[in-house]
Every structure is written in structure tokens, then in C-alpha cells.
């Protein structure tokens, strides 16, 4: 039955999102620890998980399209969760639980992604401020103007390279 296929794919997709959540948590630790190598490794893992999720999403949509066709609906308009629950009333409670778990996980994932975005923005501000302090210490103002033209470039350095 197509419902069992849907349920199997949906559970696999949930498991991949759980793995993605764990990976994003590890990414957050790498950001905090400023571990660039680990961060690069985690980003590769994250990309592989996202690709797997996209495959599962496509499979899930295909199953919903087949269910829609089977019910005489337009194939380009997949069934909603509510419509799917109407088709399998005996599985309604299980579907509601799966959907709720999935939505909770997505909320947690969105929250941690927002935290990571803020951490990265904070890190960039610190880097920009540090660069500004270095420029001021060497007598440089800005290397680039708002038009990205080099302006007021001086050749003084904090460390003199001459021997």
C-alpha cells in the first residue's frame, strides 16, 4: 500500500533531519571553538545529509502524487497531510504524532541555525573590529572606499620585514 511507503520514507526523512540536527549542533561547537578544520568537515557532512533529505523529499512527494492520482485528483497537486489522514483514518493518530515530532524537530533546527547565524555574525564583527584596530595602529584608515577602490593605502606594517 502506498501509505506504508509514505510512512517509511517519512520516517527515514525524520531520521535524516535528526542527523542534520546533531550535525548542526556539532557545527555550533566548532564555531564557538573556532575550529576551522572541524567546521569544514562538518559542512561536508551537512551537505551530504541535505542531499539525502532532498532525495527523500522527492520520493515522498512522488508517493503523495501517486496517492492523489489513485484518488482521482490532479497529479500535480499532491495530497496535504490532512487529506492523507482522511484516506487512512485508522492511521490518523500515528500520522499526527509523526507530523508533530517532525515539526518540533524542524523548529529546533531552525532555532539552532539562527543561533549559528548570530554566532557567525558576532565573529565577523569581532574580526572587523580587530582589523580596524590593526589599521589604526599602523596608520591606515580603510584599504577600500565604498566603491571598492583602493584609497589611502600605505606601505607601513606593524612588523618591518626589512633585514
C-alpha positions, -999 to +999 in steps of 0.1 A: +000+000+000+012+035-008+006+047+027+032+023+041+056+036+015+048+071+026+053+063+062+086+045+056+100+074+036+087+100+061+104+081+090+136+080+070+134+117+063+128+124+100+159+103+109+180+123+084+167+156+099+176+142+133+211+135+120+212+170+105+202+185+138+231+166+155+254+178+128+243+214+132+248+212+170+284+199+163+288+228+138+278+252+166+305+238+189+331+241+161+321+277+155+324+285+193+357+267+195+369+284+163+379+250+149+380+258+112+392+223+101+364+206+120+339+232+107+349+224+071+345+186+078+311+192+094+299+213+064+308+185+041+288+161+062+259+185+064+258+188+026+257+151+022+228+149+047+209+177+029+213+159-004+199+127+011+170+147+026+163+162-009+161+127-023+137+115+004+116+146-001+113+139-038+103+103-031+077+114-005+062+139-030+061+112-057+042+088-033+018+116-024+013+123-061+005+086-068-019+086-039-036+117-053-039+101-087-053+069-071-080+091-055-088+108-088-071+141-080-048+161-101-013+146-101+004+180-100-013+187-067+000+163-040-021+154-010-019+175+021-013+159+054-049+165+063-061+148+031-038+119+037-052+114+072-087+113+056-076+085+033-062+063+062-084+071+092-071+041+111-036+056+110-046+092+119-032+091+154+002+078+142+003+103+114-005+132+138+023+120+161+048+117+132+039+151+119+042+167+154+076+151+160+088+163+126+075+199+132+092+200+166+125+189+151+122+215+124+116+242+150+147+231+169+167+230+138+156+265+128+164+278+163+199+264+163+205+276+127+195+311+139+219+308+169+247+298+145+240+327+122+242+351+151+275+334+163+290+339+128+278+375+126+293+382+160+326+365+150+326+387+118+321+419+139+350+409+162+372+403+132+362+436+116+369+454+148+403+437+152+412+446+117+402+482+124+424+483+155+453+469+134+447+495+107+447+523+133+479+510+149+496+511+115+482+545+105+459+531+078+423+542+077+405+520+053+420+500+025+389+503+003+364+530-001+327+523-005+333+520-043+359+492-036+387+515-050+420+514-031+424+546-011+449+558+014+469+527+011+502+530+029+530+505+030+537+507+067+535+474+085+533+465+122+563+442+116+590+456+094+602+429+070+635+446+062+667+429+072 
